[in-house]
């Protein structure tokens, strides 16, 4: 792991000038905040420091993201998070939210249903009392009948309806206000500062019209200051919806002020605020069954009828009921309705959950294993590239599985092996080129470095090798003050082997030509000796064509022998004379007898010797340049200097071929005989 200072230096080296300026602004802003310096300029500096800090945070997040995602393993982990974990977590969160919403609605339903069951209960009691009152015998007085009916109802329903009040009255004003012309009313009623569950019913008595009033008081705020924080306990609320926890009823009043107070609730285009809170006594949230049995909040709207002190009536005054509940209690309430199949459904749900967890575990394990395999293969490839970078091509990646990554690793191993082989071959080729370069330097030293000084003789020669070294050989040897030997040869093959044979031929020729009296030696005898030397010192598949001419400037006599070489020619008076007497090539037969040709040379003649590379170039139609065209080209320029003649002949051959590339060594010797 890198030291902290090293990481800081690396981060600092990556900062641009803008990053440095923003860092400076942040530093200044921190100093201003620490020392609490106030003022227009310093406030502006704090503002700039905040902007610079936001910019640096974005830069750091981008740098950290690039650094984190550089590793393939981290990329795969992030990919798995977004592909698998994030959707699952999102689904789980969605399910939890949906469950809490459903539990909240279920709790609201239980509260609403239980409260309306109590309303239905008081409605039934009032109806039963009215029917019983009408069927009593005339002998019973009105007071006695009402007292008996009230006592019976109290005896039966006081436990379900704590605080139940049963009264009979001749006053129909309240019923007329809340019943809208009907003979009965049941529901929640707010009368000023009090809240009660009430049922009003008209009794059709033949003697006297009466109203039975069934009232269960819930709250009375009349004797206490009405504030938003007022809490009034209610015994009635302690008996409803036992599956819920704490229950609180929020009494609402219309809000008509200019300044809002507390939370405002809108209903039907009218705004309301909390006038008081009624809390059930002896109620508490149940203990959790398991650690994630967290409570859910339940909010339910109840409708009530509000009768103000001045007699005005609001038939739809909202009443907010707030409570909480444990999901485990609500689940128990739900599953109690499943009867005998309840345990089966629970077991089935648990089994499905276990299977889901097992599938998820298998998926995670598979993802981790595949990630490790992929990242390990990539790490092995990266490590192998480091070996290659250092020049070590012997390192091989261990292939464990022949999947696509395994085939890639095997291909990498083959590639490094091929590269190692190519480098070895390149090294061998380099050594060979060095050897060839040395051979070329040695061969260049074999060609004559100085021209012979014979009166009336001008010699020029050009040799262009097809490869690094040439198999053609030419030489000029001054035998005496008036004698000069001119030789040209073409060694079989090309390259190093031909160059070695050329060196051997050059050594043998000079050893014979530089002995005393060699100027009078027959050229045929000289060629015969060279032939024996090659036959005895070379293989059967090695030979050489050879032409040698000895010119005596005193007598203007030219003696020559042509051993299988293309015939040189002598140009004089505008015509060319072929020099073709001699015999077969050197290095084949040991005792072969060669012939010497001799002729007198006219003044200002031109002797031209050449190798087959000068006459064998072909044009686009496959036609060779040939000896005839060479002679014609030489005759056209035979009055020029020997060097110009040699260059002209080379240019003519290249022009005929149409390309500067050579298939064979090209050599030409031009000798002016004055």
C-alpha positions in Angstrom: 0.0 0.0 0.0 1.4 3.4 -0.9 2.3 5.8 1.9 0.0 8.8 2.5 2.6 11.3 1.5 3.2 9.5 -1.7 -0.5 9.6 -2.5 -0.6 13.3 -1.7 2.3 14.0 -4.0 0.6 12.0 -6.7 -2.6 13.9 -6.3 -0.7 17.2 -6.3 1.1 16.3 -9.5 -2.3 15.7 -11.2 -3.7 19.1 -10.2 -4.1 21.7 -13.0 -3.7 25.4 -12.5 -7.5 25.7 -12.0 -7.3 23.0 -9.3 -4.5 24.9 -7.5 -6.4 28.2 -7.6 -9.5 26.5 -6.2 -7.4 24.9 -3.5 -6.0 28.3 -2.5 -9.5 29.8 -2.4 -10.7 26.9 -0.2 -7.8 27.5 2.2 -8.5 31.2 2.4 -12.2 30.5 3.0 -11.3 28.1 5.9 -9.1 30.7 7.5 -11.8 33.4 7.2 -14.3 30.9 8.7 -12.0 29.9 11.6 -11.1 33.4 12.6 -14.7 34.6 11.9 -13.6 37.6 9.9 -16.6 39.5 8.7 -16.9 42.1 5.9 -18.0 42.4 2.3 -14.7 41.2 0.8 -14.4 38.3 3.2 -18.0 37.3 2.7 -17.3 37.2 -1.1 -14.2 35.1 -0.4 -16.3 32.6 1.6 -18.7 32.4 -1.3 -15.9 31.8 -3.7 -14.4 29.2 -1.3 -17.8 27.3 -1.3 -17.9 27.3 -5.1 -14.2 26.2 -5.3 -14.9 23.5 -2.7 -17.8 22.1 -4.8 -15.6 22.1 -7.9 -12.8 20.2 -6.0 -15.3 17.7 -4.7 -16.5 17.0 -8.3 -12.9 16.7 -9.4 -12.1 14.4 -6.6 -15.1 12.2 -7.3 -14.1 12.0 -11.0 -10.5 11.1 -10.0 -11.6 8.6 -7.4 -14.1 7.0 -9.9 -11.4 6.6 -12.6 -9.0 5.2 -10.0 -11.6 2.8 -8.7 -12.7 1.6 -12.1 -9.2 1.2 -13.4 -9.2 -2.4 -12.0 -11.3 -4.9 -13.9 -12.3 -6.5 -10.7 -13.7 -3.2 -9.4 -15.5 -2.7 -12.7 -17.1 -6.2 -12.5 -18.1 -5.5 -8.8 -19.7 -2.3 -9.8 -21.4 -4.0 -12.7 -22.7 -6.7 -10.4 -23.9 -4.1 -7.9 -25.9 -2.3 -10.6 -27.1 -5.5 -12.3 -28.0 -7.6 -9.3 -27.7 -5.9 -5.9 -29.2 -2.5 -6.8 -32.4 -4.0 -8.4 -32.8 -6.4 -5.5 -32.3 -3.7 -2.9 -34.7 -1.5 -4.9 -37.3 -4.3 -5.0 -36.8 -4.9 -1.2 -37.2 -1.2 -0.5 -40.3 -1.1 -2.7 -41.7 -4.2 -1.0 -41.0 -2.7 2.5 -42.6 0.6 1.5 -45.6 -1.2 0.0 -45.9 -3.4 3.1 -45.8 -0.3 5.4 -48.4 1.4 3.2 -50.6 -1.7 3.3 -50.1 -2.1 7.0 -50.9 1.5 7.5 -54.1 1.2 5.5 -55.0 -2.0 7.3 -54.6 -0.3 10.6 -56.7 2.6 9.4 -59.3 0.2 8.2 -59.4 -1.7 11.6 -59.8 1.6 13.4 -62.5 2.8 11.0 -64.3 -0.5 11.0 -64.3 -0.9 14.8 -65.5 2.7 15.4 -68.3 2.2 12.9 -69.2 -1.1 14.5 -69.6 0.9 17.8 -71.7 3.4 15.9 -73.8 0.6 14.5 -74.1 -0.9 18.0 -75.5 2.3 19.5 -77.8 2.6 16.5 -79.2 -0.9 17.1 -79.6 -0.1 20.9 -81.5 3.1 20.1 -83.7 1.2 17.6 -84.4 -1.6 20.1 -85.3 0.9 22.8 -87.6 2.7 20.4 -89.4 -0.6 19.4 -89.6 -1.8 23.0 -91.0 1.6 24.1 -93.7 1.4 21.5 -94.7 -2.2 22.6 -94.9 -1.6 26.3 -98.3 -2.1 27.9 -100.3 1.0 28.7 -100.3 0.2 32.4 -96.6 1.1 32.7 -95.8 4.8 33.0 -93.5 6.6 30.6 -90.8 7.2 33.3 -90.9 3.6 34.4 -90.6 2.3 30.9 -87.7 4.6 30.0 -85.9 3.7 33.3 -86.3 0.0 32.7 -85.1 0.1 29.1 -82.1 2.3 30.0 -81.2 -0.1 32.8 -81.3 -3.1 30.6 -79.2 -1.4 27.9 -76.6 -0.4 30.5 -76.4 -3.9 31.9 -75.7 -5.4 28.5 -73.5 -2.7 26.8 -71.6 -0.7 29.4 -68.6 -2.9 28.9 -68.5 -2.3 25.1 -69.5 1.3 25.4 -67.9 2.8 28.5 -69.6 5.9 29.7 -72.8 5.2 27.8 -75.5 7.7 28.5 -79.1 7.0 27.7 -81.6 9.8 27.9 -85.1 10.5 26.7 -86.2 14.0 25.7 -88.9 16.0 24.1 -86.4 18.4 22.5 -86.1 17.6 18.8 -83.9 20.6 18.0 -80.6 18.6 17.9 -82.2 15.8 15.8 -83.5 18.4 13.4 -80.1 20.0 13.0 -78.1 16.9 12.3 -80.6 14.4 10.8 -81.6 16.6 7.8 -85.3 15.8 8.1 -84.8 12.1 9.1 -86.1 10.3 12.2 -82.7 9.1 13.3 -79.0 10.0 13.3 -75.9 8.0 14.3 -72.2 9.1 14.2 -69.6 11.3 15.7 -70.8 14.6 17.0 -68.8 17.7 18.0 -70.9 20.1 20.1 -68.7 23.1 20.7 -65.6 21.7 22.6 -67.0 18.2 23.2 -66.8 15.1 21.1 -69.1 12.1 21.5 -70.4 9.0 19.7 -74.1 9.6 19.5 -77.3 8.0 18.2 -80.6 10.0 18.1 -83.9 8.3 17.3 -87.5 9.6 17.3 -89.9 7.4 19.3 -93.4 7.2 17.8 -95.3 7.0 21.2 -99.2 7.4 21.0 -99.1 9.4 24.2 -96.1 11.7 23.5 -93.4 12.2 20.9 -90.0 11.4 22.4 -86.4 11.2 21.4 -84.0 8.6 22.7 -80.4 9.9 22.9 -77.6 7.3 23.1 -74.3 9.1 23.9 -70.8 7.8 24.5 -68.6 10.8 25.6 -65.1 10.8 24.0 -63.7 14.2 25.0 -64.8 17.5 26.6 -62.4 20.4 26.1 -64.8 23.0 27.4 -63.3 23.2 30.9 -59.6 23.5 29.6 -57.8 26.0 27.4 -58.2 25.1 23.7 -54.6 24.9 22.4 -52.9 22.8 19.7 -50.9 21.0 22.4 -54.0 20.2 24.6 -54.2 16.5 25.4 -57.4 14.9 26.8 -57.6 11.3 27.7 -60.6 9.1 26.6 -61.7 5.9 28.2 -63.8 5.0 25.1 -60.8 5.0 22.8 -59.1 2.4 25.0 -61.7 -0.2 24.0 -61.6 0.0 20.2 -59.2 -1.6 17.7 -57.2 -3.7 20.2 -54.7 -4.7 17.5 -53.5 -1.0 17.3 -51.2 0.7 19.7 -51.7 4.3 20.9 -54.7 6.0 19.4 -55.1 9.8 19.2 -58.0 11.8 17.7 -57.2 15.3 16.5 -60.2 17.6 16.7 -60.2 20.1 13.9 -61.4 23.7 13.6 -61.7 26.0 10.6 -58.7 28.2 10.1 -59.5 31.7 9.2 -56.4 33.6 10.5 -53.7 35.4 8.7 -50.7 33.6 10.3 -50.5 29.8 10.0 -50.3 28.0 13.3 -49.2 24.4 13.3 -50.0 22.0 10.4 -53.0 23.0 8.3 -55.3 20.4 6.8 -57.3 21.1 3.6 -60.6 19.4 2.9 -63.3 20.5 0.4 -61.6 23.8 -0.2 -61.5 24.7 3.5 -58.4 24.8 5.7 -58.5 23.3 9.2 -56.1 23.2 12.1 -55.9 21.0 15.2 -58.1 22.3 18.0 -57.3 19.6 20.5 -55.9 16.1 20.9 -57.7 13.2 22.5 -55.5 10.3 23.5 -56.7 6.8 24.6 -55.9 5.9 28.2 -54.2 2.6 29.1 -53.0 2.0 25.5 -49.4 1.4 24.5 -47.6 0.0 21.5 -47.1 -3.8 21.7 -43.7 -5.3 22.2 -41.9 -6.4 19.0 -42.0 -10.1 18.1 -38.7 -9.9 16.2 -36.0 -7.3 15.6 -37.4 -5.9 12.4 -40.9 -5.7 13.7 -40.8 -1.9 13.5 -44.1 0.0 14.1 -46.0 1.6 11.3 -47.9 4.9 11.6 -51.6 4.8 10.9 -53.5 8.0 9.8 -57.2 7.8 9.1 -59.8 10.5 8.4 -63.1 10.2 10.2 -66.2 12.4 9.4 -68.2 14.1 12.2 -71.0 16.5 12.5 -70.1 19.8 14.1 -72.6 21.9 16.0 -71.3 25.3 17.1 -72.5 27.1 20.2 -74.3 29.6 18.0 -76.3 26.8 16.4 -74.5 26.6 13.1 -74.0 23.1 11.8 -71.1 21.6 9.7 -72.2 18.2 8.5 -68.7 17.2 7.2 -66.1 18.3 9.8 -63.0 16.2 9.4 -61.5 14.3 12.4 -58.0 12.8 12.1 -57.3 9.6 13.9 -53.5 8.9 14.4 -52.2 5.6 15.8 -49.4 3.1 15.4 -49.2 -0.7 15.1 -46.9 -3.6 15.0 -46.8 -5.5 11.6 -46.8 -8.8 13.6 -50.1 -8.0 15.2 -51.6 -7.0 11.9 -50.3 -10.2 10.3 -51.9 -12.2 13.1 -55.2 -10.3 12.4 -54.9 -11.1 8.7 -54.0 -14.8 9.1 -56.7 -15.5 11.7 -59.2 -15.4 8.8 -57.4 -18.2 7.0 -58.8 -20.9 9.2 -57.3 -24.3 9.1 -55.0 -23.4 6.2 -53.3 -20.6 8.1 -50.2 -22.6 9.1 -49.9 -24.1 5.6 -49.8 -20.7 4.0 -47.2 -19.5 6.6 -45.0 -22.5 6.0 -45.3 -22.1 2.2 -44.3 -18.4 2.5 -41.3 -19.3 4.7 -40.2 -22.1 2.2 -40.5 -19.7 -0.7 -38.4 -17.1 1.2 -35.8 -19.8 2.0 -35.6 -20.9 -1.6 -35.3 -17.3 -2.7 -32.4 -16.8 -0.3 -30.7 -20.0 -1.5 -31.0 -18.9 -5.1 -29.6 -15.5 -4.2 -26.7 -17.1 -2.3 -26.0 -19.4 -5.3 -26.1 -16.4 -7.7 -23.8 -14.4 -5.4 -21.4 -17.4 -5.1 -21.4 -17.9 -8.9 -20.8 -14.2 -9.5 -17.9 -14.1 -7.1 -16.3 -17.2 -8.6 -16.7 -16.0 -12.2 -15.4 -12.6 -11.1 -12.3 -14.1 -9.5 -11.7 -16.3 -12.6 -11.9 -13.4 -15.0 -9.9 -11.0 -12.9 -7.3 -13.7 -12.1 -6.9 -14.4 -15.9 -6.6 -10.7 -16.6 -4.1 -10.2 -13.8 -2.0 -13.1 -15.1 -2.1 -11.6 -18.6 -1.1 -8.2 -17.2 1.8 -9.8 -15.2 2.9 -11.6 -18.3 3.0 -8.3 -20.3 5.2 -6.9 -17.6 7.6 -9.8 -18.1 7.5 -9.2 -21.9 8.1 -5.5 -21.3 11.3 -6.4 -19.4 12.4 -8.6 -22.3 11.7 -12.0 -20.6 9.9 -14.1 -23.2 10.3 -17.3 -21.3 7.4 -16.6 -18.9 4.3 -18.7 -19.5 0.8 -18.3 -18.2 -0.7 -21.3 -16.4 -3.8 -22.4 -18.3 -6.3 -24.1 -15.9 -9.4 -24.2 -18.1 -9.8 -24.1 -21.9 -12.5 -21.5 -21.9 -12.2 -18.3 -23.9 -9.9 -16.8 -21.3 -7.9 -20.0 -21.3 -7.6 -19.9 -25.1 -6.5 -16.3 -24.8 -3.8 -17.2 -22.3 -2.7 -20.0 -24.5 -2.6 -17.7 -27.5 -0.5 -15.2 -25.4 1.9 -18.0 -24.6 2.2 -19.0 -28.2 2.7 -15.3 -29.1 5.5 -14.8 -26.6 7.1 -18.0 -27.8 6.9 -16.8 -31.4 8.3 -13.4 -30.4 11.2 -15.2 -28.6 11.8 -17.3 -31.7 11.6 -14.2 -34.0 14.0 -12.3 -31.7 16.5 -15.3 -31.9 16.1 -15.4 -35.6 16.6 -11.6 -35.7 19.8 -11.9 -33.6 21.0 -14.7 -35.9 20.2 -12.5 -38.9 21.9 -9.6 -37.3 25.0 -11.7 -36.8 24.8 -12.9 -40.3 24.5 -9.4 -41.6 27.5 -8.4 -39.5 29.4 -11.3 -41.1 28.2 -10.3 -44.5 29.3 -6.8 -43.9 32.7 -8.0 -42.9 32.8 -10.2 -46.0 31.8 -7.2 -48.1 34.6 -5.2 -46.7 37.1 -8.0 -47.3 35.8 -8.5 -50.9 36.1 -4.8 -51.6 39.8 -5.1 -50.6 40.1 -7.9 -53.2 39.2 -5.7 -56.0 42.1 -3.6 -57.4 42.4 -0.3 -55.5 44.9 1.3 -58.0 45.0 1.2 -61.7 48.1 -0.2 -63.5 50.4 2.5 -65.1 51.0 1.2 -68.6 51.6 3.7 -71.4 48.5 4.0 -73.7 46.2 2.0 -71.5 43.1 3.5 -69.7 41.0 1.1 -67.6 37.7 1.6 -65.7 35.5 -1.0 -64.1 32.0 -1.0 -62.4 30.7 -3.9 -60.3 27.1 -3.8 -58.8 26.3 -6.7 -56.5 22.8 -8.1 -56.4 23.3 -8.9 -52.8 25.6 -7.6 -50.1 28.6 -9.5 -51.6 29.2 -10.2 -55.2 30.0 -13.4 -57.1 31.6 -11.4 -59.9 35.3 -10.8 -59.9 37.5 -8.5 -61.9 41.2 -7.7 -61.6 44.0 -5.6 -63.3 47.6 -6.8 -62.8 50.6 -5.0 -64.2 53.0 -7.7 -65.3 55.8 -5.5 -66.6 56.2 -1.8 -67.6 54.5 -2.6 -70.9 52.4 -5.6 -70.0 49.0 -5.5 -68.2 46.6 -8.4 -67.4 42.9 -7.8 -67.5 40.7 -10.5 -65.9 36.9 -10.9 -65.3 35.1 -13.9 -63.8 31.7 -15.0 -62.7 31.5 -17.4 -59.8 28.6 -19.9 -59.6 26.0 -19.1 -57.0 25.6 -15.9 -55.0 26.4 -14.6 -51.6 29.0 -15.7 -49.2 29.9 -19.0 -50.9 30.5 -17.2 -54.2 32.6 -14.5 -52.4 34.8 -17.2 -50.8 35.4 -18.9 -54.1 36.1 -15.5 -55.7 38.8 -14.9 -52.9 40.3 -18.2 -53.6 40.4 -17.5 -57.4 41.9 -14.1 -56.8 44.6 -15.5 -54.6 45.5 -18.2 -57.1 45.5 -15.7 -60.0 47.8 -13.2 -58.3 50.2 -16.0 -57.1 50.6 -17.1 -60.7 50.6 -13.6 -62.4 53.1 -12.0 -60.0 55.9 -14.5 -60.5 59.0 -13.6 -62.5 58.5 -14.0 -66.3 54.7 -14.2 -66.0 54.4 -11.6 -68.8 55.6 -14.2 -71.3 53.4 -17.0 -69.8 50.7 -18.2 -72.2 47.2 -17.2 -71.0 46.1 -20.8 -71.8 48.7 -22.2 -69.4 47.7 -19.6 -66.8 44.0 -20.6 -67.1 44.9 -24.3 -67.0 46.7 -23.8 -63.7 43.7 -21.9 -62.2 41.4 -24.7 -63.4 43.5 -27.3 -61.5 43.5 -25.2 -58.4 39.7 -24.9 -58.4 39.1 -28.6 -59.2 41.3 -29.7 -56.4 40.1 -27.2 -53.8 36.4 -26.9 -54.4 33.4 -29.2 -54.6 32.0 -30.8 -57.7 29.1 -28.3 -57.8 31.3 -25.2 -57.7 32.8 -23.7 -60.9 33.6 -20.3 -62.4 33.6 -18.7 -65.8 36.8 -16.8 -66.5 38.3 -14.4 -69.1 41.8 -13.1 -69.0 43.6 -10.9 -71.5 47.3 -9.8 -71.5 48.1 -6.6 -73.5 51.6 -5.7 -74.6 51.6 -1.9 -75.3 55.1 -2.1 -77.0 54.0 -4.6 -79.7 50.2 -3.7 -79.5 49.5 -7.5 -79.1 46.6 -8.8 -77.2 46.7 -12.4 -75.9 43.5 -13.9 -74.3 41.8 -17.1 -73.1 38.0 -17.3 -72.5 37.1 -20.2 -70.1 33.3 -20.5 -70.6 32.8 -16.7 -69.9 30.6 -14.6 -72.1 32.8 -13.4 -75.0 34.4 -10.0 -74.4 34.7 -7.9 -77.5 37.2 -5.5 -79.0 35.8 -2.4 -80.7 37.9 -0.8 -83.4 37.1 1.2 -86.5 33.3 1.0 -85.6 33.1 -2.8 -85.5 33.2 -5.3 -82.7 35.4 -8.4 -82.6 34.3 -11.2 -80.2 37.0 -12.8 -78.1 35.7 -16.3 -77.8 38.7 -18.6 -77.9 39.5 -20.6 -74.8 37.6 -23.6 -73.5 35.1 -24.7 -70.8 34.5 -23.2 -67.4 37.0 -23.6 -64.5 36.6 -26.2 -61.8 35.1 -29.1 -63.8 37.9 -31.1 -65.5 41.3 -31.4 -64.0 43.5 -31.9 -67.2 41.5 -29.8 -69.6 43.6 -28.1 -72.3 42.7 -24.4 -73.0 43.4 -22.4 -76.2 45.0 -19.0 -76.4 43.8 -16.3 -78.8 46.0 -13.6 -80.1 45.5 -10.5 -82.3 47.0 -7.1 -83.0 45.1 -4.1 -81.7 44.5 -1.1 -83.8 45.1 2.3 -82.3 42.3 3.8 -80.1 40.6 0.4 -79.7 38.2 -0.4 -76.9 38.2 -3.7 -75.0 35.0 -4.5 -73.1 34.5 -7.3 -70.7 31.3 -8.0 -68.8 29.3 -10.6 -66.7 26.1 -12.2 -67.6 24.2 -9.9 -65.2 24.7 -7.1 -67.8 23.1 -8.9 -70.7 20.4 -11.0 -69.0 18.0 -8.2 -67.8 14.5 -8.7 -69.3 12.0 -6.1 -70.4 8.2 -6.3 -69.8 7.9 -8.7 -72.7 10.5 -11.2 -71.4 13.2 -10.2 -73.9 16.8 -10.2 -72.7 19.0 -7.2 -73.2 21.6 -9.5 -75.0 25.1 -9.2 -76.3 24.0 -7.7 -79.6 22.3 -4.7 -77.9 25.3 -4.4 -75.6 27.7 -4.1 -78.5 25.4 -1.6 -80.2 25.4 0.5 -77.1 29.2 0.3 -76.8 29.7 1.2 -80.4 27.6 4.3 -80.0 29.8 5.7 -77.2 33.1 4.1 -78.0 34.8 7.4 -78.5 33.9 8.5 -74.9 36.1 8.0 -71.9 36.2 4.5 -70.4 34.2 5.6 -67.3 31.5 7.2 -69.3 31.3 4.1 -71.5 31.0 1.8 -68.5 28.2 4.0 -66.9 26.4 4.2 -70.3 26.4 0.4 -70.6 25.0 0.0 -67.1 22.3 2.6 -67.7 21.3 1.0 -71.0 20.8 -2.4 -69.3 18.8 -0.8 -66.5 16.7 1.2 -68.9 15.9 -2.0 -70.8 14.8 -3.8 -67.6 12.7 -0.7 -66.6 13.6 -1.2 -62.9 16.6 -0.6 -60.8 16.3 -4.0 -59.1 18.9 -6.6 -60.1 18.5 -10.3 -60.4 22.3 -10.9 -60.8 25.6 -9.2 -60.2 26.4 -6.7 -63.0 30.1 -6.1 -63.9 31.7 -4.3 -66.8 35.3 -3.5 -67.6 36.2 -0.9 -70.2 39.8 -0.6 -71.4 41.0 2.1 -73.9 44.0 0.9 -75.9 45.7 4.0 -77.4 
